[in-house]
Amino acid sequence: MHARPMVGLSRYVCKQCKRSFRNRSGLTQHTHARHPRFSTISAPTDNSGVGDPLAEVGDDAAADFPHPEPGLDAETDDNIHAVFIGPGDSLFRNYHPGLTGQPCNANGDFLPDGTQPEPRQPKPPDDWSPYNSRLEFELADFIYTRNQMSAANLNILLELWAASLVEAGANPIFSSYKEMYRTIDKTEVGDVKWQSFTVKYAGDVETDPMPWMHDEYDIWFRDPHEVVQNMLANPEFAKEMDYRPFREYDTKSSTRRWQDFMSGDWAWRQADIIAQDPDCLGSVFVPIILGSDKTTVSVATGQNDYYPLYLSIGNIRNNVRRAHRNGVVLIGFLAMPKTTREHANKDNFRKFRRQLFHSSLGHILKTFKPGMVKPEVVLFGDDHYRRVVYGLGPYIADYEEQALVTCIVRNWCPRCLAYRNNLDDDNALHCCRDHAEMLIAEFALDALWNEYGIVGELVPFTNDFLRADIYELIAPDLLHQIIKGAFKDHLVEWVEKYLRHTHGDARANEILDDIDRRIAAVAPFPGLRRFPQGRHFKQWTGDDSKALMKVYLPAIEGHVPQEIVRTFRAFLEFCYLVRRNVLTEKDLDDLDEILARFYRYREVFKTTGIVANFSLPRQHTMKHYKQLIQLFGVPNGLCSSITESKHVKAVKKPYRRTNKYHALGQMLLINQRLDKLATARADFESRGMLEGTCLSTVLDQLANHWLSDEDKDELEDTLASASIDESRGDYEDVNGPRVEAHVCLARSRQRNRAATIVALADELHIPNLSELVRAFLVGQLYPDDNHDPADIPHLECPGYEGKISIYNSASSTFYAPSDLSGVGGMHREYIRAAPTWRQEGPRYDCAFVITDPELEGMRGMDVARMLCFFSFKAGGVFYPCAVVRWFDRLGDAPDELTGMWMVRPSFTPNHQRNLAVIHIDTIFRAAHLIPIYGREFVPREIAPCHSYDAFYGYYVNKFADHHAFEIAY
């Protein structure tokens, strides 16, 4: 290996503690984390929660934030103010003093403190234009957005509807699909037209030119500038948007916290640069987040690939971006040049294909350029105008796309200067645009390629934009690089190679089959994918890899050395830690410790000869996560899983709705209509026109004229029951704000099951169930009495002999922003206790039960298996209950090898099952247990429904989902 010329860089020293740093960014991070400067302001604050920063301090306080002198660095600015937020002022934020997001009028003149926004042109409360009524809009939205019925089937439905109305002399809302489509197309709000441009090869043409040199390539796009203006003006985002960069700290410890994008250091530094221009003071910095990735929509009918380009803005919070609302927008389809196999690997074709990508992005994004230099006035969703300054933000991409975006050679790192054969070099400096341009000016193309991993003949699209350095804009990619790459393609494959290397193919196949049986035997759990035939199928998706991560560790334990188990434990803890919705300085310290363990234990794969070295870009990127979190906030707001999910909505489903002939044009129209419907819904909701449902609205109008109060109450109960879909899956996101966790019984009781306690005792084979119910009532009636329930006279607590209602499930709703959740972070899952489930045997789930609220984690909870949900009414009090079987914890701490708590079924002193009746209010959420398999092979007849009955001990699976990881410690 040739020695690479190095460029000398100065070091920076902290003036207070004398610690030195390689670059200014390190010094800045250190200064704000360890030596924060802040002062309080006497502005009224809203301490009910962490919300809109302008709402927290009021518009008047926001306008009073002082502006720095042009060119003054943030770390030497004494005018940074602290604003206390959260319950009990538990947190405080330092907001950027220059870019304050101060409201202005339509001419850009800043408004006096407390000025209310200019009212928009009022619309009548019944103005559904271009629709004639709420029913017409809801029908169009349901059919086109949710049901996605084909035009032919829609015509059939409308004809049947018309036939049903003939006798009444009425007509259906739409006469044909064409009428409905025309109505949608008339929607004016959120309308950004598609446009295109054509690109053709303009380089030197050979004597015998290749076919691709004569081809023309169409790029379709929507003006991203208009798209961003619509996003800023969307009233749906008004309360979920950060107008200023900020740094958040814990009040007690003054330690830093990272969450949404604007809490990171990158946005703050950009604001420092922008604030040097006096004309930009008081503006809002709007980072433009981009993402692209090729996707295949159909293999069976031919290779149909598309290259979508997505856009978001850094101001909207992660919960909006992850909730798959319009926080991420499709703005273009890039060209995908193709040629014959003979020419596909030719240098000139590969160069043209790469430069076409960069040139296309430069052309699409050019409308942002004026707003990057001087502020422009934009209307926001809260009805205020503000000055806006744009800037290119992070780019969401998998590794292959990152290499293309940064113009590097494959197997090099897009963020640092580590040599491709030594990516674990801890002393490697970070890449930057100035360094790359200096190298390109000094060295030949082959030296750049071989010694620095730079494709020197390409020009990154970011070079055309102000303040844009592509090397610092590469976002973390959990899905493709870590979960699909490092986990599935590396670690899981290495385990199979290890088994074959150690045991030979025949024995290794037996062990691998047993690992598959262990995975297949895992009990069902909300959100858990199953692998009934094992892991050996060709097409792996990101969801498959994430599902395997949840159950793989216990499945290999006993079949591989402990070092391999510890490697997987460290890797999984890394993935689950960085996926949290909020990360603290302590979390980043834990991240360092977890990575050190991972690097230490993965050496087993090298010492056993499975791999030669660990210079793997996808694993190497784990080194950069700590800095990426400090720069951009938590990774779950920038993960490629967001764009991957958008593929389904914006590309794959629209493609299926086309006739497959020149499908792209039809897909553009479908996406435009979907956006119009979504924007119209947001507009109607902001005007309070979509409260309740269509049916409830009509019935309310009738009820006000015809029904008594008792009839109204009965009607409300009927509507409430009808609104619950019992056929839904095991989990779902919940719209609305954050509320306290709660558990509710299913709305429908089981009419073919026991109706009394005695009958239920026979059904469940629990002879002493009546005594368990009496003990439960004693606890409810005498909560402070510590006597044995058997010692309390029956006259004081006679038990219960009346009717009961049985339910097959209960729902738990809780705050889990790191998992699938609504904008408020709320998540709902269903806990089953059913004698038959989907014709696959019984299903009796486990749950966490709060037994000591004063203790944290597993020390304050026990695990219990739900045998039955039932309710009864005694003494005028309604009691929703569950019959449970307890589990005992094994040890006082998690298992040292796997990091998971271990439990076993609990027994009474006389060797009977330890059972109880509990109130469902003590249930927190579902728990997932995985058997402790040990070294024994799992019998083939073990099915998931047998899992909780067939083994002596279990791991409490903290990897079941991200919320479980946060509570089962």
Order of alpha helices (4+ residues) and beta strands (2+ residues): beta-beta-alpha-beta-alpha-beta-beta-beta-alpha-alpha-alpha-beta-beta-alpha-beta-beta-alpha-beta-beta-beta-beta-alpha-beta-alpha-alpha-alpha-beta-beta-alpha-alpha-alpha-alpha-alpha-beta-alpha-alpha-alpha-alpha-alpha-alpha-alpha-alpha-alpha-beta-beta-alpha-alpha-beta-beta-beta-beta-beta-beta-beta-beta-beta-beta-beta-beta-alpha
